[in-house]
């Protein structure tokens, strides 16, 4: 876009910007989604110390849970899985 006049500048400065990700938009429009589609706002993250359902045993033994992003690091703990066989918890 080239701003060549005051009208172009006003159009540019008054254009609304949406700060949500597409996934956040899906979560906020739950009532408009088809009945077979659900968007989970707060996902459950696996951590071997807090997972009691299977006693800390993961379905992905060689894969670590790496949490990226400042916002996600405040909510979720990551862990580094033992990369050598036999996998131990």
C-alpha positions in Angstrom: 0.0 0.0 0.0 1.3 3.4 -0.9 0.3 6.3 1.2 0.1 9.3 -1.0 -2.6 11.5 0.6 -4.1 12.3 4.0 -7.1 10.1 3.1 -4.8 7.1 2.5 -3.1 7.8 5.8 -6.5 8.0 7.7 -7.6 4.7 6.0 -4.4 3.0 7.1 -4.5 4.3 10.7 -8.2 3.5 11.2 -8.1 0.0 9.8 -8.9 -2.5 12.6 -6.4 -5.2 13.5 -7.5 -8.5 15.0 -5.0 -9.8 17.6 -6.4 -13.3 17.9 -4.9 -16.3 16.2 -7.2 -18.4 14.0 -7.4 -21.1 16.7 -8.5 -18.5 19.3 -11.2 -17.4 16.8 -12.4 -21.0 16.6 -12.5 -21.3 20.4 -14.6 -18.1 20.7 -17.0 -19.2 18.0 -17.9 -22.6 19.6 -21.7 -22.0 19.1 -21.2 -21.6 15.3 -19.1 -24.8 14.9 -20.5 -28.0 13.5 -21.5 -30.5 16.3 -18.6 -32.8 15.5 -15.9 -30.1 15.9 -14.6 -28.9 19.3 -11.8 -26.5 20.0 -10.2 -26.8 23.4 -9.1 -23.5 24.9 -6.9 -24.9 27.6 -5.2 -28.1 26.4 -3.9 -30.8 28.8 -0.1 -31.1 28.5 1.7 -34.3 29.6 4.2 -34.2 32.4 5.5 -37.4 34.0 5.5 -36.0 37.5 1.9 -34.8 37.4 0.3 -37.4 35.1 -1.4 -39.9 37.4 -3.7 -41.7 35.0 -1.0 -44.0 33.6 1.5 -43.5 36.4 3.7 -41.1 34.4 4.1 -43.4 31.4 3.9 -41.6 28.1 2.6 -42.9 24.8 5.6 -41.3 23.1 8.6 -42.6 25.0 11.4 -40.9 23.0 9.7 -37.5 22.6 10.1 -34.6 25.0 7.5 -32.0 25.9 9.2 -28.7 24.8 7.2 -25.6 25.7 8.0 -22.6 23.6 6.6 -19.1 23.9 6.6 -16.9 27.0 2.9 -17.2 27.6 2.9 -21.0 27.4 5.9 -21.3 29.7 4.0 -19.6 32.4 1.1 -22.1 32.1 2.9 -25.4 31.2 6.0 -27.3 32.4 8.2 -29.0 29.9 10.3 -32.1 30.4 13.2 -33.7 28.6 12.6 -37.4 27.9 15.5 -39.9 28.2 16.5 -40.4 24.5 18.3 -43.8 25.1 16.8 -47.2 25.1 15.3 -48.6 27.4 13.1 -45.6 28.0 12.6 -45.0 31.7 10.3 -42.6 33.5 
